[in-house]
């Protein structure tokens, strides 16, 4: 379970599940939430329908989540966790001559989740609900960009500084907008628009971050 579920000031869970049975119940609620969001959208989601579909009492749902926003917030963090896990386990960063070429592979993982993970095509990383859903005081794109910047910096021995994070933030925001257009044009993503998104991001990154300083130490 993600850091959001483990607790902290910004955790969406009202109560942390301790027993395995409770953990499975929370995961079932999140799985069902993803299915319902894919079917009816965020606005059509209700805790009553969610509890009924998940096969749990409404009181049991409220034991862990104060409202539907908290459920969606936990689901969105799970999406981010899965996205990062896909990058860490499914992308061979050593196969790329330049680090900005690896961003194609990053985008491919995002596109694959859009196609195959229930609810992700609706929620993405939470903007449909709240621009600050992932972390109070930080917009969702900046949270994702920070995670990506850290990953790229570690894999390519780059200095993980404010400049890198800003440029990745711009790239994330731009690519998300263009890829949203791709999936509006086709359920699987319009190939021409996807290619345009990749060209746009690759050109921007290579033009702004070529010759990045290496990490010190």
Secondary structure by P-SEA (a helix, b strand, c coil): cccccccccccccccccccaaaaaaaaaaaaaaaaaaaccccccccaaaaaaaacccaaaaaaccccaaaaaaaaaaaaaaaaaaaaacccccccccccccaaaaaaaaaaaaaaccccccccccccccccccccccccaaaaaaaaaaaaaaaaacccccaaaaaaaaaaaaaaaaaaaaaaaacccccaaaaaaaaaaaaaaaaacccccccccc
